[in-house]
Amino acid sequence: MRPLDPRTVRSLDAALASARELLIEQGLAGLTHSAVAARSGISRATLYRLWPEPTDLVRAAVTQHITLARPKPTGDLRADLLTGLTATHAMLHEPATEQGMRVMIERAAVDPRFAEVKQALYRSGTQAARTTLTAAVARGELPAELDLDLAVDQLHGPLFFRRLVANRTFDLDYVRAVLDSFLRAYSSKQSPEHGIS
């Protein structure tokens, strides 16, 4: 594929930035194509062509954040997982993505379109962790019988519960504690510094 024209990229970024702002300020009800067009200067026709429904705008805004935050693997199990979980921590404390996730969770129970988008975001958001865990299993650092779904739940679940259910903020010390607890339970290698490698 040919790279997008820089002007097109700037327009897309402006539209998604406006969508994030509206989501924070007014919630889903305020996230309309007209409002995004007025704030970003991008025509409604362009917005409708790219994102036909408000659900598409929410998905695009959150997906953009996930894509930008996705870490490049280094082959170091703890470092790669920590990088990914640090990105999750940032998302959960960034107002637009936090609000976007809350909207998805709330509406997915009653709207199939939101349910589909929520599932797609879940797959996208956990892909880096799954790739890291799979590679670690192949290297013998984690058990061959590791349940990937359970492992993802154990790593990400406490973060989402604390922020979206308990409505509590948390710092990176909490993230490291969750990660190291997981690795103590599963890792086959030990190191003096972290208790795992």
C-alpha positions, 0 to 999 in steps of 0.5 A: 500500500502507498503511504497516506498523504501527510495532509490526509494523516493530519486530517485523520489525526485531527478528527480522532483528536476531536472525537476523543475530546468530545467523548471526554466532555460529553460522553457518547451522546455528544460524539456525533459526526456534526460535532466532530466536523465542527471541531476538527474542520473535517467535512461530515462527508469525509467523516461518514465515509471513514467512520459511518457510525459513532461506534466506528469513531469510538473504535478508531480513537481507542484503536489508534491509542492501542496501535501507537502504544503497542511495544516492539518485542525484545525477547526479554519476557519481563521487560516485554510484558512490563512495557505492554502493561505500562501501556495499558496503565496509560490507557486506563488513566488517559481520559479519552481511552478510559471513557471509550472503554467505559462506553464500550463495556456499558453499551456492549451488553445492549447493542450488538455493534458495540459488542462487536467493537469491544471484542475487536478492541480486546483482541487488538489490545491483548495481542502483544501480550499473547505474542510475548507469552507464546514466544516465552513458552516456545523458549521454555521460559513458561510452561508448555501447557500455559492457558493463554486466555487465563494468563492474559486475564491474570495480567490485565484483569487486576488493572481493569478491575481496579480502574474501571470497577473500583474506580481507583487510580494506581501507579506502576508499582502496582503494575510491577507487583501484578506482573511479578506475582504472575511470573513467580507463579509461572516462570521457570527461570529465577533471577536475583534482581526480580525473582524472575527473568 
